[in-house]
């Protein structure tokens, strides 16, 4: 389980996280939804230790989180909005680097694992390609496979489709749906309402650094409790 308690993070005079507490149990798929600047990505990055918080604590399976603790870090895979692949390495090398360097896996075993994961995300034919030879959707699928290579217990996705052309969004969401159906625990910052409605266990709706609504996807989309959530959903529906 991931547990965050009373997190506070400020950027200048802006409170990106304002006393936020949340628990994510294994097996859950929790989607963080809200307008831009509401604190969604900051919360996700704080959980992973990519943002320092001024107040609050994070626990992983009951132990206080230390971002220097490799074992704890490996429990959480992180997929960035802009892929963050190493451009000078092939797809295979991107996938095997951390298992070899961090997990001390043999090169042969790491390559077997990488090939299996590329089959899983439908990119086994791109194993020797470089990132600049891939489409945006392919890059993101490689990034997901790279995170899975560390055998995480939780996958954290920070708006994984927002940098993609619309036609490439579906191929990434399909991989995420497959992971969800296989029981992977996930925290997803997303504007993909269809994904959130269909696959999430819980919706957390953020506004101005606070979680202002927490409910099942059915309740959130069909009977939101707060006026702010209703307004947000009305605008989303109008745009669609």
C-alpha positions as CSV (number, residue, x, y, z in Angstrom):
1,X,0.0,0.0,0.0
2,X,1.1,3.6,-0.7
3,X,0.0,6.1,2.0
4,X,0.6,9.8,1.8
5,X,-0.3,12.0,4.8
6,X,-0.8,15.7,5.0
7,X,1.4,16.6,2.0
8,X,2.2,20.3,1.5
9,X,4.1,21.6,-1.5
10,X,4.4,25.2,-2.6
11,X,5.8,26.9,-5.7
12,X,6.3,30.5,-4.7
13,X,3.0,31.7,-3.4
14,X,1.1,28.8,-5.0
15,X,0.1,25.8,-2.8
16,X,0.4,23.0,-5.3
17,X,-0.5,20.5,-2.5
18,X,-2.5,21.7,0.4
19,X,-2.6,19.1,3.2
20,X,-3.3,16.2,0.9
21,X,-3.7,12.7,2.3
22,X,-4.4,9.5,0.3
23,X,-4.1,5.7,0.4
24,X,-3.6,3.5,-2.6
25,X,-4.1,-0.2,-2.0
26,X,-2.6,-3.0,-4.0
27,X,-4.8,-4.0,-6.9
28,X,-6.5,-0.5,-7.1
29,X,-6.5,1.7,-10.2
30,X,-6.8,5.3,-8.9
31,X,-7.3,8.1,-11.4
32,X,-6.3,11.7,-10.5
33,X,-8.6,14.1,-12.3
34,X,-9.0,17.8,-12.3
35,X,-8.2,21.1,-14.1
36,X,-4.7,22.1,-15.1
37,X,-2.8,23.3,-12.1
38,X,-4.9,21.5,-9.6
39,X,-1.9,19.5,-8.2
40,X,-2.4,16.1,-9.9
41,X,1.1,15.7,-11.3
42,X,2.7,17.3,-8.2
43,X,1.0,14.7,-6.0
44,X,2.1,11.8,-8.3
45,X,5.7,13.2,-8.4
46,X,5.7,13.7,-4.6
47,X,4.7,10.1,-4.1
48,X,7.6,8.9,-6.3
49,X,10.1,11.3,-4.6
50,X,10.5,13.5,-7.6
51,X,9.2,16.5,-5.8
52,X,10.3,17.5,-2.3
53,X,7.4,18.3,0.0
54,X,7.6,20.9,2.8
55,X,5.3,18.9,5.1
56,X,3.8,15.4,5.2
57,X,5.0,11.9,5.0
58,X,4.8,9.0,2.5
59,X,4.8,5.3,3.5
60,X,5.3,2.3,1.2
61,X,3.9,-0.9,2.6
62,X,4.0,0.6,6.1
63,X,7.6,1.8,5.9
64,X,8.4,5.5,5.7
65,X,9.5,6.3,2.1
66,X,13.1,7.3,1.5
67,X,13.8,8.3,-2.1
68,X,17.4,7.0,-1.7
69,X,16.0,3.5,-0.8
70,X,16.4,1.6,-4.1
71,X,14.1,-1.2,-2.9
72,X,11.3,1.2,-2.2
73,X,11.9,3.1,-5.5
74,X,11.7,-0.2,-7.4
75,X,8.2,-0.8,-6.1
76,X,7.0,2.2,-8.1
77,X,7.4,2.4,-11.8
78,X,6.9,5.9,-13.3
79,X,5.8,6.7,-16.8
80,X,6.4,10.4,-17.8
81,X,4.4,12.5,-20.2
82,X,7.3,13.0,-22.5
83,X,8.7,9.4,-22.5
84,X,12.3,10.2,-21.2
85,X,13.9,7.5,-23.2
86,X,17.7,7.7,-23.7
87,X,18.1,8.8,-27.4
88,X,21.5,7.3,-27.9
89,X,20.4,3.8,-26.8
90,X,18.4,1.3,-28.8
91,X,15.0,0.1,-27.5
92,X,16.6,-3.0,-26.2
93,X,19.3,-1.1,-24.4
94,X,16.8,1.3,-22.9
95,X,14.9,-1.7,-21.4
96,X,18.0,-3.6,-20.2
97,X,20.0,-0.7,-18.6
98,X,18.3,-0.6,-15.2
99,X,17.8,-4.3,-14.7
100,X,21.5,-4.8,-15.4
101,X,22.8,-1.8,-13.4
102,X,20.3,-1.7,-10.5
103,X,18.9,-5.2,-10.2
104,X,22.3,-6.8,-11.1
105,X,20.6,-9.0,-13.7
106,X,22.8,-10.7,-16.2
107,X,22.7,-9.2,-19.7
108,X,21.3,-12.4,-21.2
109,X,18.4,-12.5,-18.6
110,X,17.7,-8.8,-19.0
111,X,17.5,-9.2,-22.8
112,X,15.1,-12.1,-22.4
113,X,12.9,-10.0,-20.1
114,X,13.1,-7.0,-22.5
115,X,12.0,-9.2,-25.4
116,X,9.1,-10.6,-23.4
117,X,8.0,-7.1,-22.4
118,X,8.2,-5.8,-26.0
119,X,5.9,-8.6,-27.1
120,X,3.6,-7.5,-24.3
121,X,3.4,-4.0,-25.6
122,X,3.4,-5.0,-29.3
123,X,6.8,-3.7,-30.3
124,X,9.0,-6.8,-30.6
125,X,9.9,-5.7,-34.2
126,X,11.4,-2.4,-32.8
127,X,13.9,-4.0,-30.5
128,X,17.0,-2.5,-32.4
129,X,15.4,0.8,-33.2
130,X,16.4,4.1,-31.7
131,X,13.8,6.4,-30.1
132,X,14.0,8.9,-33.0
133,X,12.8,6.1,-35.3
134,X,9.6,5.6,-33.3
135,X,6.3,7.3,-33.3
136,X,5.1,9.0,-30.1
137,X,2.8,6.1,-29.2
138,X,5.6,3.6,-29.8
139,X,7.9,5.7,-27.5
140,X,5.4,5.7,-24.8
141,X,4.8,1.9,-25.0
142,X,8.6,1.4,-24.8
143,X,8.6,3.7,-21.7
144,X,5.9,1.6,-20.1
145,X,7.9,-1.6,-20.9
146,X,11.0,0.0,-19.4
147,X,9.2,0.7,-16.2
148,X,7.8,-2.9,-16.1
149,X,11.3,-4.3,-16.5
150,X,11.9,-3.3,-12.9
151,X,9.0,-5.5,-11.7
152,X,7.2,-2.8,-9.9
153,X,4.2,-3.3,-7.6
154,X,2.7,0.0,-8.5
155,X,2.7,1.9,-11.9
156,X,2.5,5.7,-11.8
157,X,1.4,7.4,-15.0
158,X,1.7,11.1,-15.4
159,X,-0.6,12.1,-18.3
160,X,0.8,9.4,-20.5
161,X,-1.2,10.3,-23.6
162,X,-1.2,14.1,-23.4
163,X,1.8,14.5,-25.7
164,X,0.4,12.1,-28.3
165,X,-1.5,12.7,-31.5
166,X,-5.1,11.5,-31.1
167,X,-4.6,8.4,-33.3
168,X,-1.7,7.3,-31.1
169,X,-3.6,7.6,-27.8
170,X,-5.6,4.3,-28.3
171,X,-2.5,2.2,-28.6
172,X,-1.1,3.4,-25.3
173,X,-4.5,3.1,-23.5
174,X,-4.7,-0.4,-24.8
175,X,-1.5,-1.3,-23.1
176,X,-2.6,0.3,-19.9
177,X,-6.0,-1.5,-20.1
178,X,-4.1,-4.8,-20.5
179,X,-2.1,-4.0,-17.4
180,X,-5.2,-3.1,-15.5
181,X,-6.9,-6.4,-16.5
182,X,-3.8,-8.3,-15.3
183,X,-4.2,-6.8,-11.8
184,X,-1.4,-4.1,-11.9
185,X,-1.9,-1.5,-9.2
186,X,-1.9,1.9,-10.9
187,X,-2.1,5.7,-10.1
188,X,-3.0,7.6,-13.3
189,X,-3.0,11.3,-13.8
190,X,-5.3,11.6,-16.9
191,X,-7.7,13.6,-19.0
192,X,-8.9,10.4,-20.7
193,X,-12.3,10.3,-19.1
194,X,-13.3,7.1,-20.9
195,X,-10.3,5.2,-19.4
196,X,-11.1,6.6,-15.9
197,X,-14.7,5.7,-16.2
198,X,-14.2,2.2,-17.5
199,X,-11.1,1.0,-15.5
200,X,-10.6,3.0,-12.4
201,X,-11.4,1.7,-8.9
202,X,-11.6,5.2,-7.5
203,X,-11.6,8.8,-8.8
204,X,-9.8,11.5,-6.9
205,X,-10.8,15.0,-8.1
206,X,-8.4,17.7,-7.3
207,X,-8.8,21.5,-7.2
208,X,-6.3,24.1,-6.0
209,X,-4.1,21.5,-4.4
210,X,-6.8,19.7,-2.5
211,X,-8.7,16.5,-3.0
212,X,-12.2,17.9,-3.1
213,X,-14.0,14.7,-4.1
214,X,-13.3,11.0,-3.9
215,X,-15.7,8.4,-5.1
216,X,-16.3,5.4,-7.4
217,X,-16.2,6.1,-11.1
218,X,-20.0,5.5,-11.4
219,X,-20.7,8.0,-8.6
220,X,-18.3,10.6,-9.9
221,X,-19.5,10.6,-13.5
222,X,-23.2,10.0,-12.9
223,X,-23.8,11.9,-9.6
224,X,-20.8,14.1,-8.6
225,X,-21.1,15.5,-5.1
226,X,-19.5,18.9,-5.5
227,X,-20.5,21.8,-7.6
228,X,-16.9,22.1,-8.9
229,X,-16.8,18.5,-10.1
230,X,-20.2,19.0,-11.8
231,X,-18.9,22.1,-13.5
232,X,-15.7,20.3,-14.6
233,X,-17.7,17.4,-16.1
234,X,-20.2,19.7,-17.8
235,X,-17.3,21.3,-19.6
236,X,-15.7,18.0,-20.5
237,X,-19.0,16.7,-21.9
238,X,-19.5,19.9,-23.9
239,X,-16.1,19.6,-25.5
240,X,-16.8,16.0,-26.4
